[in-house]
């Protein structure tokens, strides 16, 4: 393949656009297919569709659709993809895929299996080539003489068990089996390319002369030894450079990955094996990366190659399907060719079995050994893939080969790739389960039962000591018990002889959602932690009044208590003009910022932006000097940073959605910017965050709270609120009629997530750091926090009054995720105590995550549907 170029002599703008268009079609399509077929099974869960099979079939289907119907540039892109140069696969996509597989190997297991992999990749390939050559010559015949039969046998010797490896990992098979299959494939690809070069050289000369034998021998040595040697040297070179240069994390990862293509093209340039060079380099990095990379650099490296390797594999199989559709087209109606194709597929399976049987005396005595059941998986896992197809396509540019021969070779290779993927790839998981390769010892199963009992005890301890005291469950009596019925009862979990874990049957998601809708969940207002030395009931009433009526006198008392140095500041310089929001006071070369008594909510502009954006830098300067950020401003930023981390944690634990996180972080980011630019005091910063969040709430966006009829709270209404009857006041007929056909429940869902996160972050601060916060911020800011918590709960009550059913669904989603996180944390406690094995924890977490995902998907269908609010 060294005589071929990747690109044609002249590349036009149209060709570039078609390549970009092709990538734009394939990349998103592969992502959608993976999300849909990633966990999809057929035949009652007995057969799982590997993604590689789906991508290959999708490529064939896409080729047929876009060729049958004219879609402009999209159809043109498919036509260009059909006739693309094979080096697009071989030189652009394959190197990074090889590096991703080889660098992620468990080096110690691979090292022990190395001799077994070499036996399968060298003597095994030779045995397979000889037997396949005999079959093609005697059973297929026709145009396939000895040299042509030898050429196609060298192409079909390259295995690509991507689907098998994915299935083995899905089944949590031991690494020794997956390493043996993957290691054989990596070395097999390099050996197949070397033998392909030799057979092509023989086909060109047609006679085995002594000089040809010597030349072929030199080609074999140069490729088989030169490639690994060059890969080893490059590995040591990168190792020394990174040790000496002390590069940053991202530079370390970039150097290690980008050198792959340099190595591959240099190996091909000197007529060596680029495949073996990259594989050797990847294995070297696998053995050294723990000591070579910094921890963060190793994480970046693994993330990048995982993404690029997955993208490369997806593109290879999708392009292989597109190209195969073209290769099938001339012979699809030839019955004799189709019959020969099925016979060739059966022969390849039998020949691989013979090859493993011949090598079994050695394979059973070296490495980890090889049992009969493992040998069956090894035989059935000999799939063909992109490498074989690329080698067959490379023959199309060889003028000395008969066009009919090139067409038939391409047809048989493409057909073999299709059949091995469609038959072997989809059934290997079923065969693995039927064989019961690895039985779990009885002691392991009994011990697992006891560990599950310990996990359940730990989970119940967390429920009783922590979660039951959470403000959210105290505010919704009965919610905890209701949602706990959906959490798997791990004490009844069982482990089968094959190591599969079966959780006890719980409520289905549909039954659980039905129970939620039929339950009348109420909201009980929670009183935030009151400052020490103050009457809780008195301050609750005052805060409630201030929240609902924006009492200016009460706000003034908050602001006048603002203390920068923990000392009371006597203020007598307030300006009467409502246009002057901030004034400055210089005293002993120190600047103190004061806020007028006008409520922050009144500073909103006509475009719903906070007054922060309208403040001028000149209004807070004195004597033409910049005002330094005071201690309170700095502390306020630290408090908001803690709140930011609380929001992040809720999102990472799947408690809130990304949309809610955007709303919350957008508010804090705006406050951070304002504090840095305008040196605003703490009280204004906290109020601005809450005002920004409120402006993003659905119930505020439609100016609901601007309705004086809905918000005018007299003393009589406040008494009704204390009696828990305030919700009925908000349910105005005009409001219901206005929003009945306009609102979707997803808006309500988002509001609940935002308000829940806001209250949780504030409550956590007050519960854990109350004394410290009070000493740093002063009582006014503490009372402001409590004020905002009460107001946020009132918004929740308004949402509850709007739709009891949708509110219950939304809070149940939050509750179930909290409980799943508690169960996960309980498992981690047992792992740290060395009682629960990590592999068993992974299985349990996978089952719990599947149940969580199904529940979230079911709720999404409930939430996005339109509904009519309750009157």
N, C-alpha and C positions, 0 to 999 in steps of 0.2 A: 504493500500500500504506500510505499515511500515515493512512488513515481506519480502519485495523484496529488492534486492540490485541493484545498478545502473549498475555495471559491473559483468561479469561472474567471477567465482572463479579464472580462470587463463586467463590472457590477453597475447596473443602472439604478436610478432612483426608484423606479417601479419595483424592481426586485427587492430593494431594501424595505419598501413599504409593505410588500407582501410578506416578508419575513416577520416584520413587526406585527402585522395583522395575524399571522399564524400563531405567534407567541401569545397575542392577546386572546385568541380563541382557546388555545390548549391549556394555558396556565389557569385561568379562572374555572374552566370546565373540570379540570382535574381536582381542584379544590372542592367544587360542588359535589362531584362524584364521591370523593373521600368522605365528605360530611354525611352523605346519604347512605353509602354502602359500607362505611367503616365498621358498623356493627350489625350489618344485615345478614340474616341467614335464610335459607330456603329449606323446603321439605321438613317442616316442623323443627327447625333448629339443628338438623343433622348435618347440613352442608353450609359452609360459609363461603361467600363469594370473595376471593382475594381481589384486592384493588387492582393489581396488575392485569388480571383477566378482564375486569370491567373497563379499564383504560384501553386495552387492546381492542375489545369489542366496540367501544365507543369510537375509536379511530376508524374502524371499518364502516360503521354506520354513518359517521360524519362525512366520510369520503363519498359514500353513495348519495346522501342527501344533497350535498353541495355540488356534486357533479350533475345530478338529475335536474336540480332547479338552480337557476342563475341568481346568485346573491352578490353579484358584482365582484368587489375586491376579495370577498371571502371565498368565493368559488375559485378565483384566480390563485389565492394563497394555497388552497388545497391542491390545485394542479401543480404548482411549484413544489409543494411538499412531496408529491408522488415521485417526482424525478429528482429529488434533492441528492446531493453528493453524499455517499456513505460516510465520508470523513466528518460530516456534521455530527453523526452519532459517535463515530470512533474517536475523533480527536477533540470534540467540544464537550459532549455530554458524558462520555464514558470515564475520562480521567477522574473527575471529581466524585463520581459514584464509586469508583474503585477505592479512592482514598477514604471516602466516608466509611465504607465497609471495613477496610483493613485497619484504619486508625481506631475504630471503635471495638475491635476485637479484644476479648480478654486474653492478654498476651501470654499469661502463664498456662492457660488451657490450650491456646493455639500452639505454644511451644511443645507441649506434651503430645499434641495431635499432629505435629508437623510432618513426621515421617509417614504417618497414615495418609495425610493430604498429598504428600509428594508421590506416594505409591499410586493413589487414585488419579493424579494429574499427569503422570508421565507413563509408567507401564500400563496403567488403566486406559489412558487415551490411546496408546498404541494397540492394545488388544481390541478396543472398540472400533478403531479405524480399520483394522484388518477384517474383522467380522462384518462390518458395514460394507466394506468394499466387496466382499464376496456376495453379500445379499444384492447389492446394486447390480453387480455384473451378471449373476445367474438368474435372479428373479425379475428384475426390472428390464435389464438388457437394452436392446435398441441402440440408442446413441451413446450409452454409457459403456465404454470399454474400460480396460483396467486403469488407465490414467485418469479418466473422467470420474470413475467410481471412487478412486483414491482421493480426488479433489473434493467431492461432495462429502465423503466420510470425514475429512479433516474439518470441514465447516460444521458438520453436525456434532462434532466432538465437544464443542464449547457449551458448557452448561451455564444456566442463569437461574438459580433457585430462589429468586426474590420472593415469590409467592409462598414457597415452602418455609423459608426463614421467617416470614411474617406469621405464618400459621403456627410454627413452633414457639415463637415468642408469645403468641396469643394464648397458647396452651400451657405456658410456663414450663416448657420442656427444659431439661437440664442443659447447661451451656456446653457440655461436652459433645452432645449430638449436633446442636446448632453450629458449634465451632467447626466440627468435622465437615458438615455440608458446606458451610460458607468458605472454609479454608480450601476445600477442594475446588470450589467454583473460582476463587480468586487465582489460584495457581493454574487451574484448567484453562482459563481464558488466555493467559500468557502462552501456555503450551499449545493451545489450538491455533493461535496466530502464528507461532513458529512453524508448526507442521503445515499450515496453510501456505506459508511462503515457500516451503520445500516442495509441496505438491504442485504449486503453480509453476515453479521452476522446472519440475519434471514434465508437466504438461506442455510447456513451451518447447522443450527439446525432444520429447517423445521417445528418447532412447536413453538407457542408463549406461552411459559411458564412464570410464574411470575418472575422467576430469569432472564429470557432473557429480559423481559420488563425493569426491573431495570438496567440490564447491558447496554441495548441500551440507556436508559435515561441518564446514567452516561457518556456514550461515546458522546452523543449529547451535554451535558453540558460542558464536557471537551474540545470538539472541538470548539463549538460555542462561549464559553466564554474564554477559556484558550488561544486560538490563538490571539484574539484581545488584551487581557490583556498583553500577552508577547510582542506583537508588540508595544503597548503603552509604556511599560517599557523600551524597547530598544530605542525607540524614545527619551525618556527623558534622557536616559544614553548617547546617542550620543550628545544630546543638551548640557548637562552639560560638557562633555569632551571637545567639541569644544570651549565652552566658557572659560574653564579653561586653556586648552593647548595653545590657541592662535596659532594654526597650520597655515602653509602656505596654499596658495590657492589650490594647487594641492593635498596636504595632506587632506585638508577638504573634497574635492570632493571624494577622494579615500576612506576615512573612511566611508562616508555616503553611498556609493554605495556597497563597499565590505561587509558591515555588513548585507546586504540583504540575502546572502547565509548562513551566520552564523545563522541568525534568522530563516530562513526556515528549515534548518537541525536540529536545536535545537528544534523547534516546533514539527517536525516529530519524533524526538527522544523521546520526552515525550508523544507521541501519541496525540498531539493536531493538530490543523489545521494550517499548514504552509502557506496556501493560505491566510486565514483571517489574520494571523500575518503579512505577508508582505503587504497586502492591508492597514491594520491599520497603520503600520509604514510609508508607502508611504503617506497616508493622513496626518499623523502627520508632516512629513517633508514638505508637501505642505502648511500647516498652519504656519510653523515656519521658512521656508527657507529664507524669506526676511530679518528677523532679525538675523538668525543664520549664514548665509554665508556672506562672503565679496562679493562685487559685482563681482569681477573677479572670485572668487570661484564658485559663483552661475552660471556664464556663462560657466565655465568649467564643472560643474556638469550637467547642462542641455544638453550641447553638447555631453557628454559621454553617458548619459542614452538614449538620442535620437538615437545615432548611434547604441548602443548595443541593445536597445529595437527594433529598426527597423530590425536589423540583426536577433534577436531572432524570431520576428514574421515571417520574410521571411523563416527562417529555419523550423519553426513549420508547416507552410502551405505547404511547398515543401515536407517535410518528411511525412506529412499527406497524400499528394497525392500518394507518393511512397508506403506507407503502405496500403492505401485504394485499390490500384491496386491489391495487394496480397489478400486482404479480399474479393474483388469482384470476383476473379477468380473462386472459386469453385461453385458459384451460378449464374454466369452471364448468363447461358443458361436455368436457371430454370424460366419458365414463371410465375408460381405461386408466387415465391419469389419476382420477379420483380413487379408483380401486388400488392402484399402486401406492398412493399416498397413505391410505389406511394400513396397508401391509407394511409400509416403511415404518409407520408409527409403532405398530405391534412389534416389528423386528427390533427397533431401537430399545424398547422396554426389555425384550428378552435378552438382547446383547448386553445391556447394562447389568442385568442379573447375572449373566455368565461372567462378566468382568469382575463383579464383586465376589462371586463364588470362587473364581480362580485366585483372587488375592486374599480371600478370607483366612487361609492359614497364617498369613503374616498379620493381617488386620486384627485378628483375635488375640495376638500375643504382644502387640506393641501399643504404646499410648494408653488409652483407657480401655482398650479391647473393643470388641464388636460382637453383640449378641445377634441371634437370628432376627428378632423383632426390629432391632436397630438397622440391620442390613436391609430389611424390607422397606423401611422408611428411606434409607439411603438410595435404594434402587428406584423407588417411586418418585423420589425428589429430584431426579435428573432432568429438569426442565430445560428447554432451549429458549433463548431470548434475543435481546438486541445485538449481541456480539455476532451470533450466527447470521442474523439478517444483514448486518453491516458487511460482513465478509462476502456474502452472496451478492449484495449490491455492488461491491467493488469490482466484480467480474464484468459488469456491464460496460466499463470503459476500456476493457482489454480487447483490442482489435483482432488478435490472433485466435480468439475463441469463437467457435461457431455461434451465431445468434440463437439458434434453436437450443443449443446446449445451455447457453446462459439463461434462457427463459425457463427451461425445465428445472435447472438447478435452483433458480430463484423460487419457482413454484413449490418444489418439494421442501425447501428450507422454510419458506413462509408457512406452508401447511403444517409442517412438523411443529413449528413454534406455536401455531394456533391450537393444535390438538393437545400438546403437552400442557399448555396453559389451561385449556378448557377442561381437560379430563384429570390430569395429575394434580394441577394446582387447586382445583375445587374439591377434590376427594381426599387429599392427604390428611386433612384434619379428622375426617371421619375414620379413616384407616388407623390413624394414631390412637383414637379413642377406643376403637374395637380391639386393637392389639393389646391395650393396657400395658404399655412398655414398662412403666415404672410404678410399681405398687408402693403405697405408703405403709410403713411398718405399723403394726397394731398398737405399739406403745406410743407412736406419734399421734395416732388418732385419739387414743385415750387421754393423752396429755393435752391435746388440743381442746378436748371437751372441758377440762379443768381450767384451762386458760380462758376460755369463753366465759366461764362463770366468774372469773376474776375481772374480766373486762366489764361484764354487766354490773358487778359490784362497784367498780370504779365509776362507771357511767351514772349509776344511781346516786353515788356520793356527790358527783358534780351537779346533778340535777337538784338535789336537796340543799346543798350548801351554797351554790352559786346561782344557778339559773333560776330557781324558784324565787330568789330574792331580787332578781333583775326588775327594774322599774317597768319594763314592757309587759312582763307576765303579771306583775302586781296590778297593772292598769287594765289588764284583760283577764278577769277571773275565769278559770276553766279552760283557757286556751292551751296551757301547757299540757294538761291531761289529754285534751283532744288531739293535739299534734303528736303526742308521744305514741299514740296508737299506730301511727304510720311508720315509725322508726323500727327497723328490723330488730327482733329480739335475739341477740347474739347467743344467749344462753341455750337456745334450741338449735344452734347451727351444728351442722354435721359435716364430717370430712369422709369422702368415699375412699375406696381402696386406691383409686388412681390419683388421689390428692386434690380432687375437686371439692370445693366448699359449697354447701347448699344451705342457704339461710331459710329460716322458718317462714312459712307463708303468712304474710301480713295482709292488711287491707289493700285492695287494689286502689290505684290513684283515682279511678272514677267513683268508687264507693266512698273514699275519703273526702273527695270534693263535694259529693252529695251530702255527706254528714256536716261538712263545714257550712254549706248553704242553709241547711235546716237548723243550725244552731244559732241562737240569738246571743251573739257576743256583745257585751257592753264595755264601755270605756269608763274607768274610774280614775278621776283626776288625781295625780300624785303630787304631793307637796315636796318640792326640792328641799335639800338640807338647809336649815335656817342658820344664820350666824349665831355664834355663841353669845349668850347674854341678851338675846332678843326674844320677844314673845312670838312664837311660831304662828298662832292664829291671827294675831294683829297684823303681822307682815304678810301673811297669805291674803287677807282681805285687801290690804293696801296695794299689793302687787297686782291682784286681780283687777282692782279698779283702774290702776294705771295702765295695764295691758289693754283693757277694753275701751277706755275713754281718753287715753293719752292726757291725763291730768298734768297740766304744766307745773303746778305747785309741787306735786310729788316728784316730777322730773328735776325741778330746781334743787330739791333736797339731795337727790342723787349726785348732781353735778357739783354742788358746793362742797361735797365731801371728797372730791378728787384731791389726792395728796401725792405729790411726786416724791418727797423725801420722808414719807411716813409722818409728816407733821402737818397739822391743820393750817391751811392757807386762808387768810382773811382777805376776801376779795371785795373791793369797792370800786372796781373800774369797769363794770359792765356798761356797755353802750346801749342806748335805748333804741337805736335804729335797727330794724330787722334785717337790713342789708349787710350789716357787719356781723359776721358770724364769729370770727376769731379776733381777739385783740392780744397784744403782747405787753408784757410788763417786765421791765428790766430792774433787777434788784441785785446789787453786788455782782455785776457782770454775769448774772445767771438769768436765763430767760424762762418764764413760766407761761404755759399756754392755758387759756381759759376758753370754755365753750359757753355761748349764750344759752339761756334757759329754753330757747325754742326747741321743741322736739325734733329729733333727727328726721323723723318720717316726713316732716313738713318741708324738708329741703329738696324734695324731688322736683326735677324739671319736667317740662312737658313731654319729653321723649322717654320718660321712665328711667332716666339715668340718675345715679346718685349725685348729690350736690358736690361730692368730692371732685368730680371732673370740672366743676365750675369755679372752684377755689383758685385763687391766684397766689403764686409764690410770694408776691410783694405784700400780701396781707399778713404774712407771718414773719416778716423780717423787721428788724429794728436796727437803726444806726448803720444801714447799708452792710450788714454782716449776716451771714447765713446762720440759721438756728441749728444747733447741734441736736441730734436725736437724744432725747432725755431717757432717763432710766426706765420710766414707765412705758415709753414707746418700745424700747427693746424687750422688756418683759412681756408686753402685749404681743409682740411678734413671736416670742417663744411659746406663749400659750396657744396662739393660732397655729404654730407649727405642730404642737401636740395634737390639736384638733385635726389637722391635716393627716397626721399619721393614723389617727383613729378612723377617719374615713377610708384611708387606704386599706386598713386591716379589715374593715367590714366588706370592702369590695373583693379583696383576695380570698376571703372566706365564703364568697358567694352569697352573702347576706343581702347585699344591695346590687343593683345593676350598674352598668357603666354609664347609663344616662343620668342616674341619680348622682354618681360620682362627679360627672362633669358639672352639674349644677352647683354642687357643694364646693368643688375646687375653684370654680370660676369666681365664686363670691370671695373666697379667701385670697385668690390671686389679685383681685381688684383692691382688696384692703391692703395687701402687702405693697402694691404699687403706690397707693395713696399715702401710706405711712412713710415710705422712703422719700417720696417727692414733697410731701406737705408737712411732715413731722407732726402728724395728728396725735392727740392724746389717746389713751387706752379706751376710754369710754366711747369716744367717737368711732374707733376702729371696730369694737365689738358690735356696736349698734349698726354700723355700716354693713358688716357681714350679714347680720340678720335681715336688714332691709334688702340687701341684694338677693338673698335666698327667697324672701317673700315675693320679690318682684318676678321670680321665675316659677312660682307655684301657679298651677292651673287656676285655682280658685281666686287668685289675685290678678292674673293676666286679663281676665274679663271684667275687671273693675267691680267684682262682687262686693268686696269690702268697702268700696266707695259709696255704696248705697246707704244713705243715712237711715233708711227704714230698717235695714238689716243690722246696722251697727250702733244705732242710738240706744245706749243702755242707761236706763234710769236706775234709781236705787231699787225700784220694784223688780226690774229685770235682773239685777245683780242678786237679789234674794232668790229669784227663780233659778239662777245659775247654781247657787249653793245647794239648792234642792234637786239638782241634776235634771232640771227641766228646760235648760237653756236651748237644747237642740231643737225643740219644737218651734222656737221663735225664729230660727234661721230658715225654716222651711216655708218660705213665702210662696204663695201660688205664682206670683209673677216671675220669681226666680226659677221655679220648676218649669214653667211654660217656656221660658226663654232658653233654657239649656237642655230641654228634654231630648230634642232631635239633633243636638249639636255636639254633645260630649261623648267621648269614648272612655271606656273604663281604664284604658292604659294611662290616661292622664291622672286619674285618681290613684292608680297604682304607683305612679312615679311620685306624686305628692306625698303619699304615705311613706315611701322609702326615704325621701329627703327629710321629712319631719322626724322620722324615727332616728335617722343618723344624727341629725342636729341635736335632738334631745339626749341621745345616748352619749355623744361626745361631751356635752355639758354636764350630764349627771356623773360620768366617770371622773371628770375633773373635780367636781364638788365632793364626791364620796371619798376619793383617794388622796387628794391634795388640798383639802379645804383650808387647813390651818396655814399651809404655805402660801396658798393663793391669797388668803385674807391678809397675811402680813405683807405681801408684795403689792397687791392690787388695791387694797383698801376695801372698806365695806360697800362703797357705792358700786364698784364693778361686780362684787359678789352678788349684790342684790339685783344688778342688771342681768346677770346670768340666770338667776331664779325667775326674774321677770320674763325673760325670753322662753324659759322652759314652760311656764304656765301658758304663755301665749301660743306656743307651738302645740301644746296639748289641746287648746281650744280649737285650733285649726283641725286637728285630728277628729275632734268631736263634731265639727261641722261636716267633715267628709263622711263620718259615720251616719249622720242624719241624712245625708244625701242618698247613700245607697248602703244599706246594711249588708246585703249579699256580697257586693263587690269589695266592700271594706273587709269583710271576714276572709274572703279569698286572699286579699293582699297581705293581711297580717299573718295568715297561716303560712304563706310562702316564706316570710321572714322567720317565723317560728321554727318551721321544719329545717331550714338551713342552719339555724342556731343549734338545734338538737343534733343534726348530723355532724356538725363541727365538734360538739361535745363528745360524741361517740368516737370520732377520729382521734381526738386528744386522749381519750381513754386508752385507745389502742397504742398510741405512742408511749404512754406511761409503761405499759406492759413490755413494749419493745426495749425501752431503756433499762428495764429491770431484767432483761435477758430471758424473759419467759415466753414471749411471742416471737417466732421467727419472722425475719423481714419478708421472706417469700410468702408466708401466710398472711402477713399484714397487707402486702400488695394485693393479694386475692380478695381479702375482705374489703379493702378500700375500693377496689374496682367494682365489686358488687354494690357497695353503698353509693358510689358515684353514678352507677347506672340507674339505680332507683331514684336518686336525686334528679338526674337528668330527665328521666321519664316524667317525674312529677312536675318539674319546671316546664317541660314541653306541654303537658296537659293544661297547666295553669295559663300558659301563654295563649293557648287557644281560647281559654275562658276570658282572659283579660282583654284581648284585642277585639273581641266581638262587641258590637254596639249593643246598648241596652237602654231601657227606659227607666229613669230614676223613680224611686218609690214616692208616692204622694203622701 
